[in-house]
Amino acid sequence: MLNQSITKGSYGAQFRADGAAFLGLALLCGLAGGFLGAVSHNAGPFNALSHGLLLDLFVLIPAFLGGMGRLVLPGELTTLPGLMVRFDRLAFLILFTGALSAIYGAREPAAFVFSLALWGFGTTFLALSTIVKCLECRVVRFRDLSPFAWSQLLASLGLIVMAPVFMAGLLHDLVAGHTSFASVQFWLGKLQVPVLALVVQLALGAIANLVAFHSTRLKITLPLLMAIPSFLVPVVWAHGVTVPGLSDDWLLGMGVAAPSFGIMALICASLWGRSFALTAALSWSFPALLLLSAGWVLSLFPVRPEAFHSAMLFGAVFALFGCYYRWQEQIPSIAAPHWLCRVHLVAMGVSALAMTPLLPVLQRCGEIGMIVSLFCVAVLGARALLPRQPHSEPSAVKADFS
């Protein structure tokens, strides 16, 4: 299998095309999920379940693993086996079909089962491809892998643990005679904790990739902290599916919040006392860290649990855009102008503030901010399709983006 490699140039071009496809899928699912959520109050529970499936499962994990993973990882990898590229294409087709099934489930609830099962198969193929890329195609020692590469590898291992467990449980419930709607609703709720753990860890890995970790001790400590939410939490969760174990609150607190704050502390310690340029990517990282921190504070108020969930997801979205802007900076021919980044950042910030229950007056401003943000995303996508100059390709072997 490893003998069937493709050339470096075509490999990089295929990685970019695959990454753009996954980012486009995430954007489509985000728009469709947001629309179904807006109309779910009057349309019934089927639209609400479709909204939850799309936003919780088909946006951030495909965007981080399939999108940014295929754009950023080539900086650390050597040539890739052609079979793994086919795995990426297969994963995209499965996830795209699963997203369509989630949308169609609003009219035919039986489609929800196919959507959840296809997400499991699609993420499994995506995870297997990422694991092979990080293990077989690396050109540096393990301790010299960037935080982004570690986050991709560990999150993929976590998905490999999760997917067989929930798909077996879903099949068991259907054979036992449970309705498709009730079964999918139950397993979507069960998946929220491990999926949130993976999303937070992927977001922090993208942020940590912008910081220079010169100390060997920090290079070793960071992936150890990342392994807790990305691998240990799915293992404990999978055990708790069949045998009563830790509650979700304990799993979130000890398995996600504690190591997340540890990773944030390492990031802040690396930035402290050093001069750095406030680049577009780094400017997106600060609100990402703020929202990821505020989410845990909001979790202390159980009156509005959706506020905690929204804050964490918004924080991950900020980290995703910061990672994307940093990738574009490596290719001058498609790099976005600074004014676009500032407008986009302000628009997203207003949209994030609009979800705060203490500021209902900003709701209309939040809708305008989201429209402006979508316009900026469209401009970014159009620039990514511009012809690339041969000398403007990213040449770094080790992508720590410091």
Summary of the structure (lengths in Angstrom):
residues: 402
radius of gyration: 20.2
end to end distance: 34.3
largest distance: 62.1
contacts: 1421
relative contact order: 0.09
helix: 78%
strand: 1%
